[in-house]
Each structure stands twice: as structure tokens, then as C-alpha cells.
Amino acid sequence: MKKALLKTLERLPALGLGRVIPAKGGLAIALLVMLLALSWSGVASAQDEPVLSAGDTAWMLTAMVLVLFMTIPGLSLFYGGLVRSKNVLSVLMQCFAITALASIVWVVIGYSLAFNTDGMVAGEYNLHSFVGGLGGMFLKGVTVNSLSGTIPETVFLCFQMTFAIITPALICGAFAERMKFSAMMIFTAVWLVVVYSPVCHMAWSGDGSLFGNWNVLDFAGGTVVHINAGIAALAACVLVGKREGYPKKPMPPHNMTMAVTGAGMLWVGWFGFNAGSQLAADGGAGMAMLVTQISTAMAALTWMAIEWVKHGKPSALGIVTGAVAGLVAITPASGFCGPMGALLIGFAAGAICFVGATTIKRALGYDDSLDAFGVHGIGGIVGALLTGVVVSEGLGGPGSDLSMGAQVFAQVKSIVFTLVYSGVLSFAILKVIDLTMGLRVTAEEESEGLDIAQHDETGYIL
């Protein structure tokens, strides 16, 4: 600012003001004030413009890679190890194909539906509160120089793309070992456009969006990713039906080494998922990373302890499933809680998701093969609800503009809305596919295994 003022003063003689001041001091002072105001305006405008941060960009490039790593290979190996050997390749294929398909859908239309904010007005409700416009289809307007905050828009859209990739991949765990590959691909493409992108817009597109107007807190995807995928997974496993022989026939994981390896990759990649959602390399990202580690560890130990007491022995399957539950539940709260809040969320997730994946599933009789709803749906609900509690300054959070009761109520509204919106539309999409081309493989193909029946390949050479 000082340099701008000095430059303006140095120009006064050239402008003739040095000769004018003695004769017409009032006019000269007025002109001087005007020039200073223009200089200040120019400086202020320059300060308001987004400025690229190399540090933030480097971190977000890393975070994007970490989240992609969660799906391929993390989720692929985790799910692949949990199914029977005759279906391992089919699960790996589903995750890999979804990664490719979701990337293209996101570029063509998903990013526009999720983050185009044309027509949004803070505090008002209209169509654009629920879904973005089509003005950004095929990434129109995205250039090498366009910014999203302090990072390139290309980096932001790639980071968000990895969320669009892993969310439908999570759903595969519910119908594993029995859905047609072709039906899964069509469901994924339609679901990303009709369900995922609008929910993403409602939660993350800013003031004027539905959840924004409700003051909902969802830092990294409690509603957008986990509740969204969880309720769709429940709809899928109900419509597709139970696996042949379930629950009387034992169907243990064929390779726990693979499953534990995949779970470890998910844990590592999740730091990009949560800390990356800060969109900056700062203290907020550091705290999100810390609470993610705390919640995951607490949930893993909680699930292991409950299983140990109940069955007499702790299992590898139990501790890794508990860890994933802790990762899920801390996701919406990771930017809004402190370490003690993370302990609470981790404990609650480990205990409640254990009940959801065992007692509730058996009582209701649905075949959620790999507990997509039991872990992601229920864990997402636990995390989204408790976010309204742990954000309180008294519990180590940064505080909220609402009282605790009002914030929890806002969280409840977002949970219920996501469950209804995603549940109803997911069921409808699946039903149409079932009526037109069928969702499920034949009994003979299921018995033979999807590796051979759907892909004419096998995961292992015997």
C-alpha cells in the first residue's frame, strides 16, 4: 500500500498539481483524494482475487491420489478378499470398471450437476438448491488457469471425481456374488447422475444449496458418500435377493490376507479423503488427519473388544471392519471436532455398527453380503448425527452458529432427506433395470461363480 501511495505522490508534479495547489488548493486536494481512492481500490481488488497456492495445490494433488488409492486397489482388495474365491475377480472387475465409468460420467455431466451454482441464492429455495445447472457439461469453462479457491479447478474437480468413483463402488458390497455386470454398469451410470450428483450439490455447493440453507455440517461425505451409498446398498440387496444358500450355508471370506491388506490401504487413503476436504495445507487439514486416526483406532478396538467378549476370541475380520466403521463415522465430523470428540465417535461407531452388521441384519433377514449398509449406512448416520454434538466448543470443536439442539436437528433433517431421496430413487432405478434386463445372474451362473460366468476368467489357477 505504501508503494502505491508513493507512486501516486510522485506523479503529482507530472499532472501539474504542484502548480495548482497554491492557487486552487481545494480542487487539488479533491483530485488527490480521488487518486488515492483509486489506488486503494486497485490494491483491494488485487487482494480479493484468488491467488494460486503452490503448497495447497501440492497437498491436494496428493490427496486426490490417496482417495483414488482407496478404490483401486484398497476397496477392491478389501471386498475381493471377503467374497468366495469363485467371485474374487468379479469384485475386482466391478471396482475397476466403476473407476473408469464414473470418471467419464463426472466429466460429461456429473461435475456440472454437482458444482454449477448458476441460479443459487443464499437463503432461498429453488431448483438450483437441489441440483446444479448444465452450463458446465463437458467441463465447459475449465481451463489451465481457472481456480477454485487457492488451487487449480482441474485439481478440485479431480479430487471430487475420486469421491464420485468410490461412492458407487461401496454399493457393490451389498450385492456381491449375484448381480449381472451389465446391470451394475447401467445402475452406476444412472445413479451417479440422478442420485449422487444432486446430493453432492445439496451438501457442498455452498450458500443457497438445500443443506447450506439448513446449516448442515458434512465435512467430507457423511451424507454425500456413506448414507447415500448405504441406503442404495440396502435397496440393492433387497431387490436382488439373497445369495443361494444364505444364511444356512457358510460363506466365509476366501482370503483374509487380501482383505486386511485392502483395509489397511483404505485407512491410509482416508487421510486424503478427510484431510483433503479442507482444500488447503493448513491446521484444519492437520486436525482432520488427527481425528481420523483417533476415531479409526477407537472403533477398531471397540469392535474387537465386543467380539472378544461375545465370542471368546478377537478376529482379523472384526478389527478391520471396526476400523472401516470408524473411518466412515468420522468423515462428516473430521473438520468440526477435536480429539475427544473423535474418541466418542469412534466408540459409538464400533459399537453401533457391530450391532447393525450382526444383530439387525439377522433380525431383518436381508443379505448385505459385505455389510455395505451395516457399516457405511449406519456408520454414516452415527457420524452425521454426532457431528452436531462434537462441534460444540465445550467438547473441543470449533463451535457452530447454531445451538447444539438446533445443529443436531439440522443434521437429522439432512440424514432423513438423504435416506428418503437416495433410497426411493435407488430402488426405482434398480426396479426399472430388473424389469427390462434383469438384475441377477441365473442360479447356474451363481453356482459356477461370477468370475467364469460373467468374465470367462478366473482369479486363481488351480
C-alpha positions in Angstrom: 0.0 0.0 0.0 2.8 2.4 0.8 4.4 1.8 -2.6 1.1 2.6 -4.3 0.7 5.9 -2.4 4.3 6.9 -3.1 3.9 6.3 -6.8 0.7 8.4 -6.8 2.5 11.3 -5.0 5.5 11.1 -7.3 3.2 11.6 -10.3 1.7 14.8 -8.9 4.2 17.2 -10.5 3.7 15.5 -13.8 0.0 16.1 -13.5 0.5 19.7 -12.8 -0.9 19.6 -9.4 2.3 21.1 -7.9 1.4 24.4 -9.7 -2.3 24.2 -8.9 -2.2 23.6 -5.2 -1.1 27.2 -4.3 -3.9 28.8 -6.4 -6.6 26.2 -6.1 -5.9 24.2 -3.1 -9.4 22.8 -2.7 -9.6 21.4 -6.2 -6.1 19.9 -5.9 -6.9 18.2 -2.6 -10.1 16.8 -4.1 -8.1 15.4 -7.0 -5.5 14.0 -4.7 -8.2 12.2 -2.6 -9.7 10.8 -5.8 -6.3 9.5 -6.9 -5.6 7.9 -3.6 -9.0 6.3 -3.6 -8.4 4.8 -7.0 -5.1 3.5 -5.9 -6.6 1.9 -2.8 -9.4 0.4 -4.9 -6.9 -1.2 -7.2 -4.9 -2.7 -4.3 -8.1 -4.0 -2.6 -9.3 -5.6 -5.9 -5.9 -7.3 -6.3 -6.2 -8.7 -2.8 -9.7 -10.0 -3.4 -8.7 -12.0 -6.5 -8.0 -15.8 -5.8 -4.3 -16.5 -5.7 -2.8 -19.9 -6.5 -1.0 -21.5 -3.6 1.7 -24.0 -4.5 1.5 -25.6 -1.1 -2.3 -26.1 -1.2 -2.0 -27.4 -4.7 0.7 -29.9 -3.9 -1.3 -31.2 -0.9 -4.5 -31.5 -3.0 -2.7 -33.4 -5.8 -1.5 -35.8 -3.1 -5.0 -36.1 -1.5 -6.6 -36.8 -4.9 -4.1 -39.7 -5.4 -4.8 -41.0 -1.9 -8.6 -41.1 -2.4 -8.2 -42.9 -5.8 -5.9 -45.3 -4.0 -8.8 -46.1 -1.7 -10.9 -47.6 -4.5 -8.1 -49.2 -6.6 -6.6 -51.1 -5.0 -7.9 -50.5 -1.4 -11.6 -51.3 -1.7 -11.0 -53.8 -4.5 -8.8 -55.9 -2.3 -10.9 -55.5 0.8 -14.1 -56.6 -0.9 -12.2 -59.2 -3.0 -10.8 -60.9 0.0 -14.2 -61.1 1.7 -16.1 -63.0 -1.1 -15.7 -66.6 -2.1 -12.8 -67.5 -4.4 -15.0 -68.1 -7.4 -16.2 -64.4 -7.3 -13.0 -62.6 -6.4 -12.2 -61.4 -9.9 -15.8 -60.2 -10.4 -15.5 -57.8 -7.4 -12.1 -56.5 -8.6 -13.6 -56.0 -12.1 -16.6 -54.1 -10.7 -14.4 -51.7 -8.7 -12.0 -51.2 -11.7 -14.9 -50.7 -14.2 -16.7 -48.2 -11.9 -13.5 -46.2 -11.6 -13.4 -45.8 -15.4 -17.1 -45.3 -15.8 -17.6 -42.7 -13.0 -14.6 -40.7 -14.3 -16.3 -40.2 -17.7 -19.8 -39.6 -16.2 -18.2 -36.9 -13.9 -16.5 -35.1 -16.8 -19.5 -35.2 -19.1 -22.3 -34.1 -16.7 -21.7 -35.0 -13.0 -19.4 -32.2 -12.1 -21.8 -29.6 -13.6 -24.8 -31.1 -11.8 -22.8 -31.1 -8.5 -21.0 -27.8 -8.5 -22.6 -25.5 -11.1 -24.1 -22.7 -8.9 -25.9 -20.6 -11.5 -29.3 -19.5 -10.1 -28.4 -20.2 -6.5 -29.4 -17.5 -4.0 -28.3 -17.7 -0.3 -31.2 -18.3 2.0 -33.7 -19.1 -0.9 -35.1 -22.3 -2.2 -35.4 -23.1 -5.9 -34.5 -25.8 -8.3 -30.8 -24.9 -8.1 -30.9 -25.6 -4.3 -31.3 -29.2 -5.3 -29.2 -29.6 -8.4 -26.7 -27.7 -10.4 -27.2 -26.5 -14.0 -25.9 -27.9 -17.2 -23.7 -25.0 -18.1 -20.6 -26.9 -17.1 -21.2 -30.0 -19.1 -18.0 -31.5 -20.7 -16.1 -29.2 -18.3 -17.0 -26.1 -20.2 -15.2 -23.1 -18.7 -12.5 -25.2 -17.0 -9.1 -24.1 -18.2 -5.5 -24.5 -17.1 -5.7 -21.1 -15.4 -9.2 -21.4 -13.7 -9.0 -21.6 -9.9 -11.2 -23.0 -7.2 -10.1 -21.0 -4.2 -6.3 -21.4 -4.0 -6.0 -24.5 -6.1 -6.5 -25.1 -9.9 -10.0 -26.0 -10.7 -8.7 -29.1 -12.5 -7.3 -30.4 -9.2 -10.5 -29.7 -7.4 -12.7 -31.5 -10.0 -10.3 -34.4 -10.0 -10.4 -34.6 -6.2 -14.2 -34.6 -6.3 -14.1 -37.1 -9.1 -12.5 -39.7 -6.7 -15.4 -39.3 -4.4 -17.8 -40.0 -7.2 -15.8 -43.1 -8.0 -15.7 -44.7 -4.6 -19.3 -44.0 -3.6 -21.0 -46.4 -6.1 -18.1 -48.8 -5.6 -19.1 -49.1 -2.0 -22.6 -50.2 -3.0 -21.1 -53.3 -4.7 -20.5 -54.9 -1.3 -24.3 -55.3 -0.8 -25.0 -57.3 -4.0 -21.6 -59.1 -4.3 -21.6 -62.6 -5.9 -25.0 -62.3 -7.6 -25.6 -59.2 -9.8 -25.1 -59.1 -13.5 -22.1 -57.0 -14.5 -24.1 -55.2 -17.2 -26.9 -54.3 -14.8 -24.3 -53.0 -12.3 -22.8 -50.7 -15.0 -26.1 -49.2 -16.1 -27.2 -48.7 -12.5 -23.9 -47.0 -11.7 -24.1 -44.5 -14.6 -27.8 -43.6 -13.9 -27.3 -43.4 -10.1 -24.4 -41.0 -10.4 -26.5 -38.6 -12.5 -29.8 -38.9 -10.7 -28.7 -39.5 -7.1 -25.1 -38.8 -6.3 -24.5 -35.5 -8.2 -27.7 -33.8 -6.8 -26.9 -34.9 -3.2 -23.3 -33.7 -3.7 -24.7 -30.3 -4.9 -27.2 -30.1 -2.0 -24.4 -30.6 0.6 -21.3 -29.0 -0.9 -22.1 -26.3 -3.4 -22.4 -23.5 -0.8 -24.9 -20.9 0.3 -28.3 -21.4 -1.4 -28.0 -25.2 -1.6 -30.5 -27.2 0.4 -28.1 -28.3 3.2 -26.4 -25.0 3.1 -29.6 -23.2 3.9 -30.2 -25.7 6.7 -26.7 -25.1 8.1 -25.9 -28.8 7.9 -22.3 -29.8 8.7 -20.8 -32.5 6.4 -17.1 -32.1 6.0 -16.1 -35.0 3.9 -19.2 -37.0 3.0 -21.4 -38.5 5.8 -24.5 -37.8 3.7 -23.0 -37.5 0.2 -20.9 -40.7 0.3 -21.8 -43.0 3.2 -25.5 -42.6 3.9 -26.1 -42.1 0.2 -24.3 -45.4 -0.7 -25.5 -47.2 2.3 -29.2 -46.8 1.7 -28.7 -47.6 -2.0 -26.9 -50.7 -1.0 -29.8 -51.8 1.2 -32.3 -51.2 -1.7 -30.0 -53.3 -4.0 -29.6 -56.3 -1.7 -33.3 -56.4 -1.0 -34.3 -56.2 -4.7 -31.6 -58.6 -5.9 -32.4 -61.1 -3.2 -30.3 -63.4 -1.0 -27.4 -65.5 -2.2 -28.2 -69.1 -2.9 -28.0 -70.9 0.5 -27.8 -67.8 2.6 -27.9 -67.8 5.7 -27.8 -71.6 6.2 -24.7 -72.2 4.0 -21.4 -70.9 5.4 -19.9 -68.3 3.2 -16.6 -67.2 4.9 -14.1 -64.8 3.3 -11.8 -66.7 1.0 -8.7 -64.6 1.6 -8.4 -62.6 4.8 -4.8 -61.6 4.0 -6.2 -59.8 0.9 -9.0 -58.2 3.0 -6.7 -57.0 5.7 -4.3 -55.5 3.1 -7.2 -53.7 1.5 -8.5 -52.4 4.8 -5.0 -51.0 5.5 -5.0 -49.2 2.2 -8.4 -47.7 3.0 -7.1 -46.4 6.3 -4.1 -44.8 4.7 -6.1 -43.4 1.8 -8.7 -42.0 4.1 -6.3 -39.2 5.2 -6.7 -37.8 1.7 -10.4 -38.3 1.9 -10.8 -36.3 5.2 -7.8 -34.0 5.5 -8.0 -33.3 1.8 -11.5 -32.0 2.2 -10.0 -28.9 3.9 -8.8 -28.0 0.4 -5.7 -26.4 1.9 -2.5 -27.4 3.6 -3.2 -25.8 7.0 -4.1 -26.5 10.6 -7.6 -27.6 9.7 -6.2 -30.4 7.5 -3.9 -31.4 10.3 -6.7 -31.7 12.8 -8.8 -33.6 10.3 -6.0 -36.0 9.9 -5.5 -36.4 13.7 -9.2 -37.1 14.5 -9.4 -39.5 11.6 -6.6 -41.6 13.1 -8.2 -41.4 16.6 -11.7 -42.4 15.6 -10.5 -45.3 13.4 -8.3 -46.7 16.2 -11.0 -46.4 18.8 -13.6 -48.1 16.6 -11.3 -50.9 15.7 -10.5 -51.6 19.3 -14.2 -51.3 20.3 -15.4 -53.8 17.7 -12.6 -56.2 18.6 -13.4 -56.0 22.3 -17.1 -56.6 21.8 -16.4 -59.6 19.6 -13.8 -60.9 22.0 -16.2 -60.8 24.9 -19.1 -62.2 22.9 -17.3 -65.0 21.0 -14.2 -65.6 23.2 -11.7 -64.6 20.5 -10.8 -61.5 18.5 -10.8 -61.8 14.8 -9.0 -60.1 11.9 -12.3 -59.6 10.2 -13.7 -57.9 13.2 -10.9 -55.4 13.8 -10.7 -54.3 10.2 -14.4 -53.9 9.9 -14.4 -51.9 13.0 -11.6 -49.7 11.6 -13.7 -49.0 8.5 -16.7 -48.1 10.6 -14.6 -45.6 12.5 -13.3 -44.1 9.2 -16.9 -43.8 8.0 -18.3 -42.2 11.1 -15.6 -39.6 11.5 -15.9 -38.5 7.8 -18.7 -35.8 8.3 -17.2 -34.6 11.6 -13.5 -34.6 10.7 -13.4 -30.8 10.1 -15.6 -30.0 13.0 -14.4 -31.9 16.1 -11.4 -32.2 18.4 -9.6 -35.3 19.6 -12.1 -36.1 22.4 -15.0 -35.8 20.0 -13.2 -38.3 17.8 -12.9 -40.8 20.7 -16.7 -40.5 21.2 -17.4 -41.0 17.5 -15.0 -44.0 17.2 -16.5 -45.7 20.2 -20.1 -45.2 19.1 -19.3 -46.3 15.5 -17.6 -49.5 16.7 -20.4 -50.5 19.0 -23.4 -49.5 16.8 -22.1 -50.7 13.5 -21.3 -54.1 15.2 -24.9 -54.4 16.1 -26.0 -53.2 12.7 -23.9 -55.7 10.8 -24.8 -58.7 13.0 -28.0 -58.4 15.1 -30.0 -56.0 12.9 -29.1 -57.8 9.7 -30.1 -61.2 11.1 -33.3 -59.9 12.6 -34.4 -58.3 9.3 -33.2 -61.1 7.1 -31.6 -59.1 4.3 -28.4 -60.4 2.7 -26.0 -57.4 2.7 -23.0 -59.5 1.6 -20.2 -57.3 2.7 -22.1 -55.1 5.2 -22.2 -52.0 2.9 -25.3 -50.8 4.7 -24.3 -52.1 8.1 -21.0 -50.2 8.1 -21.5 -47.3 5.6 -25.2 -46.6 6.0 -25.3 -47.0 9.8 -21.8 -45.6 10.4 -22.7 -42.6 8.2 -25.8 -41.9 10.2 -23.9 -42.2 13.5 -21.2 -39.8 12.3 -23.6 -37.3 10.8 -25.7 -37.1 13.9 -22.8 -36.9 16.3 -21.2 -34.1 14.2 -23.9 -31.8 15.6 -22.7 -32.7 19.1 -18.9 -32.8 18.9 -18.8 -29.4 17.0 -19.5 -27.8 20.4 -16.6 -25.7 21.8 -17.2 -27.4 25.1 -16.3 -30.8 23.5 -13.2 -29.5 21.8 -14.9 -28.5 18.5 -14.7 -25.1 16.8 -18.3 -24.2 17.6 -21.3 -23.7 15.5 -23.6 -20.8 14.5 -26.5 -22.8 16.0 -27.1 -24.2 19.4 -26.4 -27.9 19.9 -30.0 -28.8 19.8 -30.6 -26.8 16.6 -27.4 -28.2 15.0 -28.4 -31.8 15.8 -31.9 -31.1 14.3 -30.3 -29.8 11.1 -28.2 -33.0 11.0 -31.3 -35.1 11.4 -33.0 -33.3 8.6 -30.1 -34.0 6.2 -30.0 -37.7 7.3 -33.7 -38.2 6.7 -33.7 -36.4 3.4 -30.7 -38.4 2.1 -32.3 -41.7 3.2 -35.6 -40.9 1.5 -34.2 -39.3 -1.6 -31.5 -41.9 -2.3 -33.5 -44.8 -1.0 -36.5 -44.1 -3.2 -34.6 -43.2 -6.4 -32.1 -46.1 -6.0 -35.0 -48.6 -5.6 -36.7 -47.1 -8.7 -33.6 -47.3 -10.8 -32.9 -50.8 -9.8 -36.6 -51.8 -10.3 -36.6 -50.5 -13.9 -33.4 -52.3 -14.7 -34.8 -55.5 -13.2 -37.9 -55.3 -15.3 -36.1 -54.6 -18.5 -32.9 -56.6 -18.4 -32.8 -58.3 -15.1 -30.5 -57.7 -12.1 -29.5 -61.1 -11.1 -27.4 -63.9 -12.8 -29.0 -67.3 -13.2 -28.8 -69.9 -10.5 -26.4 -71.9 -12.6 -24.1 -68.9 -13.1 -24.2 -68.1 -9.4 -23.3 -71.7 -8.6 -20.4 -71.6 -11.1 -19.2 -68.3 -9.9 -19.3 -64.8 -11.5 -15.6 -65.0 -12.5 -16.3 -67.6 -15.1 -19.9 -66.9 -15.8 -19.6 -63.1 -16.3 -16.0 -62.7 -17.4 -14.8 -66.1 -18.6 -11.7 -65.7 -16.4 -10.7 -67.0 -13.0 -8.9 -65.2 -10.2 -6.7 -68.2 -9.4 -5.2 -71.0 -11.4 -5.7 -74.3 -9.6 
